[in-house]
Amino acid sequence: MYNIAFVGAPGSGKGTQAAAIARKLNILHIATGDLFRQAAGRGDELGNKVRSYLEKGELVPDDITIGLVKGQLAASGSKGAVLDGFPRNIRQAEALDEALDGQVLDRVVYIRVSEVELTRRLSRRRVCRECQATYMAGEGETAAPLCRRCGGRLERRADDGPETVRKRYAVYMAETTPLIGYYAARGKLAEVDGQGSIDEVNGRIMAALGRQETLT
Ligand code: AMP
C-alpha cells in the first residue's frame, strides 16, 4: 500500500512524472485534470459545467472534485494510488484524509520549476487526444504529429493559451502553494528540483521516495 500525491505548477511535469511513478510502482494513477477533460468531452450537463471552469483556468468546485476522487479511490483496491493534481487546496487536502478512510497518504512530491521554464514548456506542450501522453512540439514541425504510444492525434491543450496559463498560474499560487507548508509541517513533503530531463527528474523523485529502482 502506497499513496502519493503530486503538487506542482501547471507545466511542472507532474503529469508525466506521476504516470511514470504509477507504472513503476504498479499502482493506480488518478489524474483529476485528465478525468475532467474526459468529462468535458462527453458534453453532458456535468461535462459542460466542468468545461466552463477548465476554459477559464479556474478550479472545478470542491464538491465535484472531491466526489470524483472519492469514487476513484474506492475503486483503487488495496495497492494505493498516485494522485496527480489533487489535492489543489487545503480543503481538498482535508477531504483526502477522510476519503483515504484509514489509509495513509505516505508522501507528497512537490516539483519545483521556475516560472520562466513553466511558460516555455506550456507554450510547446502537445497532448495526445486519445491517451493523454504529453510531448514537446518540435521546431519547424509541419505535418500533424501523432502519438508514439497509440497513434492518436497530438493537440495543444485548450487551456494552454497565454491568457489561461496566466490565470492557472495565479490560481496555483493562491490556492495550491499553501499545501507546501501544510505537508511540510506534517513531515510528508518531498521537494524535488523539476528542471532538467524527464529521466533526471525521475531519478530525483525515486531518491526522494527512498526507492532504488530507475524508471524506464
Ligand atoms: P491539470 O491537467 O492538472 O493541469 O488540470 C487541468 C484543469 O482541471 C485545472 O486547470 C482545473 O480547472 C481542473 N482541475 C484539475 N484538478 C483539479 C482539482 N484538484 N481541483 C479543482 N480543479 C481541478
Residues whose N, C-alpha, C, O or C-beta is under 5 A from the ligand:
A	BS01	AMP	T32 G33 D34 F36 Y53 L54 G57 E58 L59 V60 T65 G85 F86 P87 R88
